Structures are given as C-alpha cells and as structure tokens.
Amino acid sequence: MTEMSDMNFGWLLTIVGGGLTMLSLVVLIIVVNVLKSFQKQP
Amino acid sequence: MLEVITSYDFLFNVFGGFTHFTWQAGVMIAIGIVLIYLGVAKDYEPLLLVPIGFGCILANLPLTNLIHVPREGFVFHDGVRDILNNAGLLPLKEGVQLVDQGILDVLYNAGIGNELFPCLLFIGIGAMTDFGPLLQNPRIMLLGGAGQFGIFLTLLLALLLGYDKMEAICIAIIGACDGPTSIYITSMFNPALLGPISVAAYSYMSLVPIIQPPVMKLCTSKKERAMVMSYDMLKPVNQTTKTLFPVVVTIVTLLIAPSGAPLMGTLMLGNFLRECGAVGRLVKSAENEIASVTTLFLGLTVGSTMNGDVFLTTKTLGIFALGFIAICADTAFGVFGGKLMNLFSKVKINPLIGASGISAFPMSARVVHKVGNEANPQSYLLMHAMGTNTAGQIGSVLTASVMIAVITALNAMGVDLSL
C-alpha cells in the first residue's frame, strides 16, 4: 500500500476534479452548439 | 411474586424505555422535534426534514431496535444463524453481535447501504427538470462548474483541520447543495457521517434564501447587480435538441467519469423520459410516486442514523461549520466565475447569475432574480438564473462523479486512503 499525504490528496482532487469537471462542461457546450446548428431556422 | 416484581433486573427491563434512557437520546429526540418543527411550521424542506426528524425520534427511543447504529460490529440475522452455526462459525469473533434486523435496518440495507435511494430520487429529479433555459444559452454551463469550486476549497480546509480524507470528501460535497448527491457520496465513503452530513445538506439547502444574498452582495458592486440581461441572448431550441441533450450528457460525462454512472445515468434517464414525449405514464410515476416514496424512505432511514453517540460530537459541529463555508464559497466562486466570463466575452452577463450555479433548484434562481430586481426593478434575471441553476445540477453530479473516479483510480493504484 502506498501512502499519500492529506494535502497532496486534496490538491490532486482539486486539480484533477476541477479540471475534468470544467473540461466536461466545455465539451457539452460544444456538442450542444453543434446540435443547435442543425436546428431549422424559424 | 413481590420479590420478582421489585427486583432490580425485572424493573430495569420491564421499564426499559425509562431505565435505558440517556441524555444523548433526550438531546437527539429534541433535535428530531426541532427538525419536524422547521419542516411543518417554517416550511423548510418539509418533504425531507419531517421524515428525517421522525426517524431521528424513532431511532433514539431506547430498546426499539429499529436500526443498529453505528453499523460496524453487527451481523444481521436473516436466516443465517443456522448456516453459521452448522459451519461452526458461531459464536462470532469478540465484539461482533448477531442481531435481528429492525425495519429501518431493512430499509437501510435496501436503499442507503447500496446507494439505491439517491439514484431513484435522481430519476424523479431528472423528470422534473427542464434544461430548456440552459440550452438556450449553453455557455452559462461553465457557471455550473465554477459554482462547484467551493467544494474543493472546503475539501482542502477540512483536510487542513485534520479530518481524514474520506470524511473531508463527504463534508465538502455538502457544498453541492444537492441532498441525494451528498447522501450517495457519504454512503459510499463514510456511512457513519450520514446523519450529520444529510441534515447539514438539507438544512443549508432550505436556508439558501438567507445564506446567498449577503454573499452575492459582498462579491458584487451595485452597478454589477443592477445590470440588465437581454432575453435576446436566449436562442430558442427545438424539441429534438432537448431530447438529445440527456443522451449526449450521459455519453460525454460517463466517458470522462464512468464511476459516476449511477448518479448521472439516473438523472439523465429521468430527463430523457420527460423530453422524449413517448412515456407520459413513466414520467408521471417518476416525478410523483417514485420520488415521493423514495423521499419518505430516504428521509426516515437517514434520520434514523442520527444516533446520539455518532451525532453529538465536536465533529458534527465542524461538519455544520464547514458545510456553511462550502455553500458560501460556492456562491462566491459562481459570482466570480460570471465576472471572469465577462472579461473574455463580448456579450456581458450579470455576474449574479453565477451564484445560482449550485444544485438548489429552483430556489437559488429565485434568490438571484430577487437580488437583481432589488438593485434594478427593470432587471429580470429569472430565466437566465434558471439556466445556471440547472447547470449547477449537472455540475454538482459531474464533480461528484469525477471525485469517485479519482478515488477509484487511487484505490486501484494501491494508495491507502485511510492513512
């Protein structure tokens, strides 16, 4: 078993967790905009 | 006979309700009554606080044996006694008891221990949520992410204060302002904290109209709050886009964080049922019967985990304090996220709407609208804030999913997170 200090764990979760959350949202924005571009203009 | 009736053991057990009554039980019953009062008389999240309060009273009355908390050290007798006996495994190791399940043990094992209830609740929430305002202006989805950074700040604070890693995650997730997500994460990582975490989460959710406005005002100038947001930036979306959205969210987010499937999958399933328009009966069931029954069982069971020995500790006070910080920080990060967006965008937004990038739907959006309207009676932020609020729902589930993914990865790598 490897040990990890509390603060290392906290920063890892913050950087990776925050980063992946924002990345996912950016991907979603792009996909939604692509979907909207296929909409028929009224 | 008189000898029997007056003996200490006889009286101790016949009047066990009184003789086993402790001050901790008395305090917890009082807390249960306060929760019921807040729900019934003050209308603070009554659907949850009433069953939680009643569950708390039931579980703290002595000798009812409805539930065994904390759950370590119990093996539940479910027809296994004979099997264990025949296998020569009885008596169990020292300190472990074989007990009959109480009815709340049954509910706990059926829906909390395996995280089923929060997921069922998410189907109902998905069926009730309209992502239309978000799809009309998708870039505000980023504010639903910014609003989650209070979770990470609280995580770091909790670790600094000496909470262990799993406790810190459960405390930080209160900042999501999302009851089912908090319960899901706590059941998964530290079930012993289920009582304090869920009560803190639901209490603060109901206090959003009181907690958020001062933080919003502190983080913005009067001019920023008074800014009018045009409704022209909301571009209409057709039904096909609304129907495809939950499918797209499911695929994208679960490719990034597969371990979050129970949360995101059920939320988006509920929303897909709503938007596809083909399963009206299922939508009705999801948003009424399933959501109501699950809410009742979830609240009752969570309330029953509020045992005095577990709840009445300084740790609980710390959880409430850090939960409060988490929600304030989420609000502030959301507002600053809005300001940051304005630096890079031609079409400016009122930074207040960032404050609704949390999961307390639709209460937070209403609060944002009210604060904006107070600063400028010509300002109507409601639809914009509704969009950010639904983004906050996605953001909080996403953050929880990513956290689960990271911890799963660390476990797989052999990192000991208990140290």
Interface residues (C-beta under 8 A of the other chain):
Chain A: M1 T2 E3 M4 D6 M7 F9 G10 W11 L12 L13 T14 V16 G17 G18 L20 T21 M22 L23 S24 L25 V26 V27 L28 I29 V31 V32 N33 L35 K36 Q39 K40 P42
Chain B: L135 P138 R139 M141 L142 G144 G145 Q148 F149 F152 L155 L156 L159 L160 D164 K165 A168 I169 K235 P236 V237 N238 T240 T241 L244 F245 V248 V249 V252 T253 I256 A257 A391 I394 G395 L398 T399 V402 M403 A405 V406 L410 M413 G414 V415 D416 L417 L419
